[in-house]
Amino acid sequence: MSAPTPDGPARISGRAVSVSADAALLAAAVELSRRCPPSPAAYSVGALVVAPDGRVLASGHSRQGDPAAHAEEVALAALPPGAAAGATVYTSLEPCTHRRSRPRGCAALIIAAGVSRVVLALREPPTLAPCTGVADLLAAGIAVVELVDLAPAVRAVNAHLMGEPPGA
């Protein structure tokens, strides 16, 4: 599949189809979440940092290289300082605000990086910790888009924490 352009077509098996760039990039973040090593006490999340021109600048998933790493943290850390300014973060789950393993949550890291927009599929359930990520991002002037059509895929990846049977 070729990369979609905003509101433009992508080619799948030689035929043009209409694909939302946000949905395609968020779906890629959800796919990254499937690479996470399993954890009974942490969500599996995938994230992309995308430049305003649509180039993927960095990606990451939970527990990538460090059992305490979060997806947004990994993706942002892969960039030089200032490189995420004006970018969009695509994350399968709402950026966290409370962490046991680090002094700052992912929402704070996104705000500090100068990201202008966050696209997510599912708000963080209160299973592990309270989360005000969306509210914090909005208060900082960051646009937040929720694409709830991808929420079932995020729930499926994290079924072990959400009380759902695998494959639900």
Buried (B, 14 or more C-beta within 10 A) or exposed (E): EEBBEEEEEBEEEEEEEEBBBBBBBBBBBBBBBEBBEEBEEBBBBBBBBBBEEEEBBBBBBBBBEEEEBBBBBBBBBBBEEEBBEEBBBBBBBBBBBEBEEBEEBBBBBBBEBBBBBBBBBBBBBEEBEEBBBBEBBEEEEBEBEBBEEBBBBBBBBBBBBBEEEEEE
